[in-house]
Amino acid sequence: MLTAVIVVLQILCCLALIFLILMHSGKGGGLSDMFGGSVGSAAAGSTVVEKNLDRITVTVAVIFAFTNIILLLRLQ
């Protein structure tokens, strides 16, 4: 039962990471430009939205890493 919950959390984190990484603006701009991110493109990465997006991405990545470790230890 616990393994199934962790696998579901792993899948949700994986999908969230894909979405969050695509939201980041890169050299040519990302999907965040479609939602008003291009307004502050002169100060790339210094806007509040970009900082919050960075924090959320790091948090989801840490959860993803922990679920990987938990699954590794449970499946041995």
C-alpha positions in Angstrom: 0.0 0.0 0.0 2.8 2.5 1.0 4.7 1.6 -2.2 1.7 2.4 -4.3 1.3 5.8 -2.6 5.0 6.6 -3.2 4.8 5.6 -6.8 1.8 7.9 -7.4 3.7 10.7 -5.6 6.7 9.9 -7.9 4.6 10.2 -11.0 3.0 13.4 -9.9 6.4 14.9 -9.1 7.7 13.8 -12.5 4.9 15.5 -14.3 5.2 18.6 -12.2 8.9 18.8 -12.9 8.3 18.5 -16.6 5.8 21.4 -16.5 7.9 23.6 -14.2 11.1 23.2 -16.2 9.2 24.1 -19.4 7.8 27.2 -17.6 11.4 28.5 -17.1 12.6 31.0 -19.6 15.8 30.0 -21.4 17.9 31.8 -23.9 15.1 32.3 -26.4 12.4 32.4 -23.8 10.3 29.5 -22.5 6.6 28.9 -22.0 6.6 31.5 -19.3 6.8 34.1 -22.0 3.3 33.1 -23.1 2.0 33.9 -19.6 3.5 37.4 -19.3 7.0 36.5 -18.4 8.4 38.5 -21.3 7.5 41.8 -19.6 10.6 41.6 -17.4 12.9 39.9 -19.9 15.6 42.7 -19.4 16.1 41.5 -15.8 15.9 37.7 -16.6 15.6 35.6 -13.5 15.3 38.6 -11.1 11.6 38.9 -11.1 9.5 37.7 -8.2 7.7 35.2 -10.5 11.0 33.7 -11.7 12.3 33.4 -8.1 9.1 31.7 -6.9 9.3 29.4 -10.0 12.8 28.5 -9.1 11.9 27.8 -5.4 8.9 25.6 -6.5 11.1 23.7 -9.0 13.8 23.0 -6.4 11.2 21.8 -3.9 9.5 19.4 -6.3 13.0 18.2 -7.4 13.9 17.4 -3.8 10.6 15.6 -3.2 11.3 13.6 -6.5 14.8 12.7 -5.2 13.5 11.5 -1.8 10.8 9.4 -3.4 13.5 7.8 -5.6 15.5 7.0 -2.6 12.5 5.6 -0.7 11.5 3.4 -3.6 15.1 2.2 -4.0 15.2 1.1 -0.4 11.7 -0.4 -0.3 12.2 -2.5 -3.5 15.4 -4.1 -2.3 
